[in-house]
């Protein structure tokens, strides 16, 4: 059974991400934990003294959070009511970023699914410093769903790589699983900006071919184009349903973040974006 974390701020976009997740995993047995975090505009003295149990004042944040979570569960049951899915709720006095990192460390979640924009109207959450921090630090995969994106049958998955590192099989196990579960073709995309592959890259490419030999896959090379525009163009031209990238120190994704090219991929990509961390040795 998969264990999936669904953060929500009760906005339309977070509800959309929840709906996407339930469709995405509709054929799999899953336990979903719906998380809402809250932080008052100022810290009352009663929090410093021990929090709500020791306060004479009602904790409105807790009440509002629980009411919102209860309504979310009702809405899910009315819209989906999938017997393969079970749900738990959690409200926490914390920031979303810290809570996600703490839960991913302690509760053995397999995946986090979140929207790109919340009730605050902030820019896409993927582009925010908090979310980049989560992606860099998280030890579990994060699936980001664009504003207003409705689930469509996934027929193709794109996995851009520069063949700069040798992935272990357990690093890409989820990618293989997704391709198999959704019966989707996997495209391994290499953007050839300048030079031919060096020997190390050739070895890494061969390893990927071996890993993907039992699923529907193709290796594509785009020459004379620059990232990230080439990735976005390829997605648009081939009606890709999911973009997958690896998060690893000094990795392809890290270079995109450093170059601020995530602005293109996160902001302008209109399809869901899955970031898979490198597993520990």
N, C-alpha and C positions, 0 to 999 in steps of 0.2 A: 504493500500500500504506500502510495506517495503521500508525503506530508508537505503541504504548501501554505505559505504565509501570504495573506492578502491584506496589505495596509490600506486603510481608508480614512479619508477626512470627510466623508459623507457628501462629497461633491459629485456632480454628474460624471466627471471623468474617472473618479475612482470606482464608481458603480459600473461604468463601462468596462474598466479593467477586470473587475470581478466577473462580469458576464462573459468576457472573453476567456478568462481562465476556466470557467465552468464548461464552456463549449470546447475549449482546447483539450480538456482532459475528460470529456464526457463518457468515453468508453473505458476509462481506467478507474480503479478503486482508489479514492483519495480522501484524506482528511484535510480539510481547509481550516486554517485558523485566521479569523478576521481580526485585525489589529487596528486600534485607534489610539493615537497618542495625543496628549494635550499638555500645554504649558501656559499657565496664566500670564497675563501681561506683567504682573509683578509677583514676587514670592511673599506670601503672607507669613507672619510670624509663627502661625500655627504649623506651617510646613517645616519650619526650622525646629519646632519643638517636637516633631514626630509625625506630622501629617494628619490626615482626616480623623483617624481613630482617637486622637487626643485633642481634637478641636471642638470648641463649642459651636462653631459656625458650620453650616452645611457645606459640603464640598460640591458646588454646582458642576464643576468639571466632570466629576465622576458620574453624576446623575445624567448629564447631557450625553456623555460618552456611552453609557449603558443603554439609554433610550435609543440612540442612533444605531447601536449595534443590534438591539432587539428588532428594530424596524428593518434593518438590512437582512436579518435572518428570515423575517416574514416575507419580504420581497423576493428573496431567493427561493423560498418554498413555493410561492405563488407562480414564479416564472419557470422554475426548473424542476424541483422535486425529483432529483435523480437518486435512485436507491443505491447507487454506487458511491455517493458522496455523503460524508458526514462533516459537521461543522462545530467549531468551538469559537468563543469570542474572548478577546483580551483588551482591556483598556489600561493605559499606563501613563503615569505622570513622567514624561520624558520627551526628548526630541525623537522624531521619526528615525533619523539616521542612527543615533546611538542605540535605540531600541532594536532596530533591525539587526545591527551588528551583534548585539548581546544575545538576541534570540537565535540568530543563526549559529552562534557559538555553542549555545546550551541546550537547544531543543531539537536538534537533529532534523531541521527542515531540509527538504530536497530542493526547494525553489521558492523564490519570491516573485510575485506578479504585481506590478504597480503601473499606474497611469503616468503620463508625462506632464500633467498639469493639474494642480489642485484648486481648492476653493479660493485660495489667496490670489489667483490670477498671475502667479509668478511664471517666469519663463519655464520652458520644459524642464521637468525635474531631472531628466538625464543630464542636462547641461549645467545644472547648478553645482556649485562646489561641494555641497553635501552629498549629492548623488554620485559625482565622480569619486568622492572619498569612499562611498559605500562600494562602488564597483571595484576600486583598487583594493579595498580591505576585506570585502566579503569572501567567505570561503564556500558560498553556495551560489548557484546560478541565479541571475536576475533577468526576468522577462519584462520589458518595458512596452506598454501599449499606447500608441499615439492617440491624441484627442479625437474622439468621435469614430475611432476605427471599430467596425463591426466584424465579428468573426466570419471568415470565409474558409471554405475547405482549402487546406494547404496542399497545393500540388507541387510546389517547388521551394527548396530551401537554398539560400546562398551562404557560402562560407568563404569570405575573402581571407587570403593568407599570402605572406611574402616568402613562405617556406624558410623562414629565418630560425625556426626552432623545431626540434624533434619532439612531437607529441607522443605521449604514452597512450596506450589503448584506453586506460581508464579516464584519461583527460577528455576523450571524445566519445565516451560511452553514451552520454545523453544525446549527442548529435545523431549517432547511429540509431538510438532508440526512437527519436522523434521521426526520423525518416521512415523507419519501419512502421511505427504506429499510424502515421498519417498517410502511408503509402506515397510519400513525396520524393521527387527526384532531388538529389543533392548535387549542387554545382559548387565545385571548389574553384574559386576565382583568383587568378594571379594577375595583378596589374603590373605589367612590365614597363616601368618608367624609363629605365636607362639600359642596364647591362643584362647580358645573358646570365643564366643561373650558374653559380659557382658549385663546386663539387658537394659542399655541405648541403646546399639547397636541393640539389638533385637527390641526395640520400633521403632528406626529409620528405620530399615529394613522393618518392618511392614507398616510404613507410605509410603515408596517407593512402596511397593506392592499395596497399595490402590491407589496411584497416577497412576500407570501404568496398572491397571487392565483392562482398555478398549483398550489397544494397544497390539500388538504382542511383548511379552517380556519373558525373562527367567532370573532366578537368579542362578549364577554359583559361586561355591566356589572352589578355587584352593589351595590345602594344600601342605605344605612342600616346598614352593617355596618362593623366595625373589623378592621383587620389585627392580628395574623396569623391570628386565629381564623377570619376569613372564608375565607382561603385553605385552611386545614385542613378546614373544613366542606365547601367546594366539592369538594375532593379526595375526601373520604369519600362524598359524595352521588353523585358521578359516576364513581367507580371509575377514577380517573386512574392511568395507569401510570408517568408520569415527570413530575417537577416541574423546570422549567428557569428559571434566573434569570441576569441579567447582573451581572457585577462591574465596577463603574466608579466612579471617584471621584465622590462626592456623589450616588451613584445610589440607586435604590429598594432594592437589596440592602444598600448601605452604611447606609441609614437603619434597616433592619431590624436590622443588627448593632449599631448604636449604641443602638437602643432595647431591645436584648436580646430582641427578638422572634424572633431566631434560635432561642431556646430552644423556642419553639413549633414552628417549622418544622423544625428539626433534630431535636429530641427527640421530638416527637409525630407527625411525619409518618412514615408507615409505608411510604412508597414511595421509590425512588431519587431523588436530588437532584443535578442537574447545574448547575454554576456555569460560565458562559462569560465569560472576560475580554474587555474591549474590546480590539480590535487596535490596534496603533500606526498612526498616520496615514501 
